[in-house]
Amino acid sequence: MSSSEFAINHLEKFTSLRNAPIVEAVLQFNAPPSIAFQQTELKELLAKDFARYKLHDQMQHETGFQSSVDGNVAMQHRSQWDGFRIDSDDGKQICQWKRNCLAFSRLQPYETWTKLLDAAMPFWSAYRKVGDPAIIEGIEVRFISQIPLKEHEKPSKYIQKLPPPLIGLGLRADAFFHQDTIPLNGYPYEVRLIRAMQPAAEKTGSKRVLIVDINVSTKEAVIFENLDRTLDELRYIKNKVFFTYMKDTDKHFG
């Protein structure tokens, strides 16, 4: 998919895969609140409004060095509250309500985009009500897929060809990490596509795992009136990248 030729087609439909290899789907809103969250008050509100979820404090830890006038250097540790992690009873839905952003994750099995939004948007509505952000600085949609490979099975069975390592030396990579960042010409969006191979572990007997990580994000702030359209376009781009880059999706995951 060439970014110079890319165009969002709202009429294009994508196949719903029964056995999609998605292990995590993430929807993140970067929206600093105009009213700082207060730990105690927020905890009470979340415990009331999301009673079916488990609530955990999240802490941010920082370590640094500080020198004194006598020339001694001491290590400084600093911890501060950084929001809450909110887990569903089955552990499949996770919301990270942080001081400056909100991220919602759905772990496998992933079902549909509609169900993802149905689960995530109540948290976003509460975040917006409590924090009153003036604008959404950025939105990210991230889908991570994992495909266990059989012995001697090549990644090229599932994905478009990767640049071979050390061309001309005849070497083969048992593990790799390849990332592309692709701006979409004419659109305020950017794609980060990661392909990685997790090698087999002899001690645990685990197989090689092919990882395809698709992250689509906005490059400009989003006003609230454009939220639905932006989410729809982010979803379209994510699907377009997945079905363009993956091979024979109906055969492998249908």
N, C-alpha and C positions, 0 to 999 in steps of 0.2 A: 504494500500500500504506500504509494508515493504521496507525501504531504502536499506536493504541488498540485496533485490531481484530486485530492480528497474533497468530498462534499457531503454534508449531512443530508440524508434522504429520509424524511419522516415517514414515507410510505413503505420503506424497506422493512421486511419482516425477517426475524431470525428464528431458527429452530430451537424449540425447548428440549434440552437434552435430559433424558431420565437419569443418566449416570454421569452427570457433569463432574469433572475432576476437581471442582472448586473445594478447597479446604477452609478458606476464609474469605468473606466478603466484607468490605469496610466502607463505611460512609462517614466522612469527617467534615465538620464545619469549623473553620477557623474564624472565630468571631469574639474578639475581646469584649467583655461586658463593660457597660458604662457604670454599673453598680457592682462593686466588688463582692464576690461571694463570701458569706460568713459561715464558717465551718459548722457551728452548732445549729444555726437556723436552717441551713441547707440540709443538714442531715435529718432534721425533724421533718422537713417538707418531703424529702425523697422517701423516707421511711413510710410516710403516709400515702403519697401518691403512687409509689411503686412497691406496695407491700409484698408482692409476690417475688420480689427480687432480694438478693443478698447484698448488703452494703459493706464496703471495705474502704477505709481511709487509704489514700495514696500519698506518699511522702517523696519529696525531691531532695536528693542528697548531693552536696557539693563539697569538694576537697580542694584546698589550695595551700600555697605557702605564703607566709608573711614574715618579713624581716623587721627586726627591732633596731633601735638606735645604737645598741652595742654590737651590732653585726650578727647576732644570732638569728637563725631562721627556724621558724616553728610551723608545723603543719596545722592548718585550720580545717575543722569539719563544721559543716552547716547543714541543717535539715529544716525543711519547712513543709507545711501542708500543701498538697498540690491537687486536691480534689478527691473524688470518690470513684471507685470501681464498683459497678453495679452488675451483678451476675444473676441470670435466670436460674431457677432450681436445677434445670438439666445441664447447665453450663454451656449451652449452645449460643446464648445471646449475651453479649458483654458490652456494657456502655462505660466509657471512660469520660467522666464529667470532670474536666480539668479547669484550672483557673482562667484559661484563655481560649479553650476550644472544647468541642464535644466530638467524640468518636464512637461510633456504634459498629460492632462486629457480629456477624453471623457465622458460626462455625459449621462444618459439614454435619449433616447433609444440607447443602444449600437448596432452597426450593424455588422461589421466584422473586423477581424484582419487586413485585407488588407486596409480597409478604415481608420482604426486607424493609420497605418503606413503612408498612403498617406497624412494624415493631420499632423502627427507629424514630419516626416522627413525633410520637408522644414525648420522648426525651428532648428532642429539639424544641418542641413547643414550650416545654417547661423551662428549658435553658433560656430561651428568648424572653419568656415572661419574667423570670427572676433576674436575669442579668441585663436585660434591655440593651443589647448591642445595637449600635447605630447602623451597622452595616456588616455584611459577611465579607471578610477580607479574602477568603478563598474556600473552595470546596474540593474535596478529593474523593474519588471513587476508585477503590482498589480491590481487585479480585486476584487471589492467589490460587493457582492450580498445582496439584502434585500428581505425577503419573509414575507408579512403580514400574520399573523395567525388568523384564525377564532376562535371564542369562543370554548374552550375545545379542540382545535386542538393541537396536540403534535408536537414538533420539530422533533421527530423520524419519522414522516411521510415523511420528506424531507431529513434528514441527518442521517448518521450512529450514533449509540448510543453514548451518552456522559456519563462520569462517574457521577453517581448520587451524590448529595450533602449529606454529613453526613450520610453515609451508616449505616443502622440499626436503625435510629431514625424515619424513616417513614416521613421525611420532603420533601417538594416539592419546587423547586426553581422557583419563578416567574420571576427572572432575573438571568443571569449568564454571565461570561466572561471566556473563556478558550482558552489558547494559547499554541501551540506546535511549537518548532523550530526544523526542521529536516534537517540535512546534508545528501546529497545524495552521498553515498559511490561510489567512482570511478569517480565522476563528480565534477567540480568546482562550484557547485551550492548549494543553501540552500533554503528551503521552510519554511515560517512562516505561519501557519494556525491558524486563529482566528475564534472562534464561539462565538457569543454573543446573548443574548436575551434582547431586549429593552422592558420594561414593558409597558402595556397600561396606558394611561393617562386619568383619568376620566374627568378632566376639558376640555380637547380638544376633547375627544371621540376617540382618536387614538387607533388603535389595537396594540397588541403585534407584535413585528417585530423580525424575526430571521435574524441575520447577519452572513454571511460567507465571510471572508476576506482572500484571497489567495495572498501571496506576495512571488514571486520567485526572487532571486537575485544571482548575481555572487559573488564568494568568492575570485576571483583573478582579476587582471587588464586584460583588453581586448584590444588587438591591433586592429587598424582600419580594417585590412585585415580580421579579424575574426568576424566583427560585424554582418553581415548577418546570419552567422551560429549560433552565440550566441543568437540572437533574435529568430531565429527559434526554438532553443532548449528550451529557456525560455518559449516560447509559448506552446511547446509540454508539458512541465512539468506542466504548469498552467492548461492546459486542462486535463491532466492525473489525477491531484489532484481533480479537480472539478468533473469529471465524475466517479471517484472512490468513493469520499466521499458523493456525492449527490445521492439520491435514485430516481428511476423512472423519470429520467429527461425528457424523451419523453412525458410521461403522464402529468407531471406537467407544463412543459415549452415549449413543442413542438407545 
